[in-house]
Amino acid sequence: MNVIGQIELDGTYLASPAIEVGAFCGAECRGSASLEDMAGTYMVLQTISADVEGNVITFRLYDHEAGHENGAVCHISVFFFTNY
């Protein structure tokens, strides 16, 4: 599946290509992408793989400038469903 979006943290949209968004099913990474500058708005354009209908996909942030995972809690998860 594909996800396109912005990342908001503490009321501010993140605007740095050093931020990478990881998509996880449990502990397994199913996709990652860094923020991209799209005419002044930083967006994530991410392909996520899932293999079982109903997989829960959660998101985590990694800051390459700081060299560590951002400890912010992501309050969004998505469910994978196949297209018929």
C-alpha positions in Angstrom: 0.0 0.0 0.0 1.1 3.6 -0.4 0.9 6.4 2.2 1.3 10.1 1.5 1.3 12.5 4.4 2.9 15.2 6.6 4.4 14.6 10.0 3.2 16.9 12.8 5.0 16.9 16.1 3.9 19.0 19.0 1.8 21.2 16.7 4.5 21.8 14.2 5.0 20.1 10.8 8.4 18.5 10.5 10.4 20.0 7.6 13.7 18.1 7.3 14.9 15.4 4.9 16.9 14.0 7.9 13.6 12.6 9.3 12.8 9.0 8.2 9.4 7.4 8.8 9.4 3.7 9.4 6.3 1.6 9.0 6.2 -1.5 11.2 4.0 -4.6 11.6 4.9 -5.6 15.2 8.8 -5.3 15.3 9.2 -5.9 11.6 9.9 -2.9 9.4 7.6 -3.0 6.3 8.8 0.2 4.7 10.6 3.5 5.3 11.0 6.8 3.6 12.5 10.2 4.4 10.6 13.4 4.2 10.8 15.1 0.8 10.5 18.8 0.0 7.4 19.2 -2.3 7.4 22.9 -3.2 8.0 24.0 0.4 5.9 21.3 2.1 7.7 18.3 3.5 5.8 15.1 2.7 6.5 11.4 3.2 5.7 9.2 0.1 6.0 5.7 1.4 5.3 2.2 0.1 4.4 -0.3 2.8 4.3 -4.1 2.3 1.9 -6.3 4.2 1.0 -9.9 3.6 -1.9 -10.7 5.8 -5.3 -9.0 5.7 -5.8 -7.1 8.9 -2.1 -6.5 9.6 -1.8 -3.4 11.9 0.9 -1.0 10.6 2.3 1.5 13.1 4.8 4.3 12.5 8.1 5.4 14.1 10.5 8.3 13.3 14.2 8.3 13.0 16.2 11.5 13.1 19.4 11.1 11.0 20.8 14.4 12.2 20.5 13.5 15.9 21.4 9.8 15.2 18.6 8.2 17.1 14.9 7.3 17.0 12.6 10.1 17.9 10.7 8.9 21.1 7.5 10.6 20.1 4.4 8.3 20.3 2.6 8.0 17.0 -1.2 7.9 17.5 -2.0 6.7 14.0 -2.0 3.1 12.8 -3.5 1.7 9.7 -4.9 -1.7 8.8 -3.9 -3.6 5.6 -6.7 -4.9 3.4 -6.4 -6.4 0.0 -8.1 -5.0 -3.1 -10.5 -7.3 -4.8 
